[in-house]
Amino acid sequence: MQTPDRRELFHFGLSGLAATAAMHLLSGEGQAKAVTHHPAKAKRVVQISLVGGLSHVDSLDHKPALTKQHGKSLQSTSKPDVFFGQVGLLRKPDWAFTRRGKSGLWMSDLFPEIATCADDLTVINSMTAESANHTPALFVLNSGFQFNGYPALGSWLSYGLGSETSELPAFVVLPDGRGEANGAASNWTSGFLPAEHQGVVFRGGASPVRDLFPEKPVTADEERDTRGVLDELNKRHAAASPLDTTLAARIRSYELAAKMQLAVPKVANIDSEPESIRRLYGIDQKITEDAGRRCLLARRLLEQGVRFVQVYSGGPIGGSPRTSWDAHENVGENHGLEAPRIDRPIAGLLKDLKQRGMLADTLVLFTTEFGRTPFAQSAANSVGPGRDHNRYGFSCWLAGAGLKPGMAYGSTDEIGWKVAEKPVAWHDFHATVLHLLGLDHERLTFYHNGIKRRLTNVHGEVVKEILA
């Protein structure tokens, strides 16, 4: 092997963990071992991502004052900056709120099944977003930036921690059966990180990974000979370009694909699960079957060593009827259709992880790009049934490893419009997730175009008050 010159050596050193991983892969030793900055509470993550904007005042953020002021005008010295500019009268929630579990956590009747898991949830009622536009807001939720081309959270975890298995990707995406979210693959891109950290989409049906198997039958001898030739060519290319991480990622992707041909059919065979488990996830009901199958598949992937699984609820924005949580026209109608699709499957996932002892070292995230306004999206002096986008205050929840369960953190004002105390931006949320996985968000970096890039940009504080 040719000795690298000073410039190549300097560039290689700047590549950090990626360079180490590339050499590790090319040396034939298998997956790179996770190296954390401090002891980790969580080993793996499953994120349920609600596309379109869940109404916090109808679900997780109890506002009695909003009910009392129903039909009254918003008391503001300036016109609110909302997406469609239609500011109607204040409107009460469409679902009643009740204290749940021993913790007494406030939750509405929108998610009755998830509410039975209230004592396991850590709710953040003071989330804020940078944008009130769906696509850039989703990008911030996933990557910390409003523009595409930046690595997603799952890609950063793949880069920083690797996978616990050599047979499956570290980062798997399970889109809604009705279609991919707006922005599609830009939401799970590896950006400037090596390509091997890209999210891999698994779909429903007998072939969850596109192009994994050849279109035409191949004999065992043909496959053996083909792989032998490819292996030899890969070795020659790797020897000639030892510092090319793109080449390393490509070789790794082909090696992984070969192993996935055996691993994917096995892990995707959820029909092998007991009937009691299938019922727990709602696979026995038409309305919950799609989300139930994906939530159960998520658990099976995590069991097999996948580091990060992202489950989407909601397809593309727009269209009629809507296939997302974008409740401009009618919150009761929209959320009343979307919530039953995921309520039982997500509750089933939480209960299943807990009964298997996996919730103790698994982090569950329930996120949405922004919330909805406490006032109606309608003409002034009227109370319409819809709500506009609200980036100034909304809710998400977490569950599992290293968290204080059965608690609510932060708050919005009395009507649920803007954060009143303890604001949490997406950079803070991401910093906290990385912290629970043993990673310091300021030290997990990648040198790109003269900048040490990181998931949290130059921002972010760990939300320590929600940590156990």
C-alpha positions, 0 to 999 in steps of 0.5 A: 500500500502506498504511504499517504502524503502529509495532505492525505494524512491530515485530511484522513485525521479530520474525518474522525469517527468516519475514517476509523469506521471506514478502516474498520470495515475495510479490515474485515473486522465487522462493525465499528464498536460504539465509543461514547463520551459518557455512560449511556442510558439508552442503546437504541431509539424509535421515533414516531413522527407525526406529519402535519402538526398535532394540535397540542391543545387538543391532546397533551397541553391542558388549558382550562382557560381556553375552554372558558374563553371559547368564542372570545377574541384573542387579546393581542396588541399585534396580529399573530404571525400565522401561516394562512393569516386567518385569525378567528376566535378562540376555540376550546379543545375537541376532546376532554382532558383527564388526569391519567395514571398514578402520576396524574399526567393531563392527557385528552381523550384523543389518545385513550390507549396511549393514555394508559401508558401515561406513567411511562411518558415524559411530556414536553409542553414547551417545544418551539420551532424555527419555521411554520412551513411543513417541509423546512419544519420537518427538516429542522425536526430531523436534522436541526436545519431548515434546508435539505442536505444536512444529516438526520438524527438517525444518520448522526447516531449511525455515524457516532455509534454504529449498529449492533448488527452487521446484517441490518442497517443502523438507521431504518425508516418506515413511511406511512403506508399512504405515502412518504412525508413531504421532503421524502428522502431528504428527511433521512439523508446522511447529508455530508456524512459517509453514505453508509449512514443514510436511512434505509426505507423498509416498506410493507409487503413481501419485499420491504427493501426495494431492489434487494433481490434480483428480478430474475432467478440466479443460480447458487453457482452464478451468485457465488462466482459473481460475488467472488469477482466483486470481492476481488475488484473491491479489494483492488479498489480499496488498496488503490484508494485507501482514503476514499470513504465514499468507496468504503461506504459503497463496498459496505453497502454491497456487503450489507445488501448481501447479508440483508437478503437473509436477515430482512425476510426473517425480521420482516416476517411479523406473521410469526408473532403470537396472535396476542402480540398481533392484537396488542399492536392492532394488526387484527383491525383494519384501521390500525393494521398499517401502523400496527405492522410498522410499530411491530416491525420497529420492535423486531428491528430494534431487537436485532440491533438496529440503532434508530427506527423512524416510524411516520404517521402521515403521508404527503401534505395536501390532497383531499382527503388529507393523509396527514395531521394538517388540520386546517379545515377541521381538527375534530374530523382530521385528528379524529381520523388520524389518531385511531390509526396510531393510538393502539399500535403506539400503546402496544409498542410501549407495552411490548417494549416494557414487558420485554425489558427493552424500555429500560434501554430504549428511547421512544420519541413522539414528535411533530413539526409544530402545533396548532393555534388555540384560535380558529383558522377562520374569518375574524369574529367567527369560530371555525372548526380548523386550526392553523400552524403554531410554531411558538409552542407545542408538545412532544413526549419521550419515554424509556431510558434515562427519563423521569416518567409521568411528568410534564415539563415546561408550559405555554401561556394560559391559552396554549399559544406561546411558550411561557416557561422553559422553552425547548428548541429542536437543538435542545431536544436533539442534544438531550437525545444524544446525551441519553445515548452517551454522546456529547452534542458538542463533541459529535462532529464531522469536518465538512467544507472547513467547518466542524459540523454537528447536529445541533449547529452552534446551539443546544442545551441538554434538558437536564430536568427531565433526566432521571 
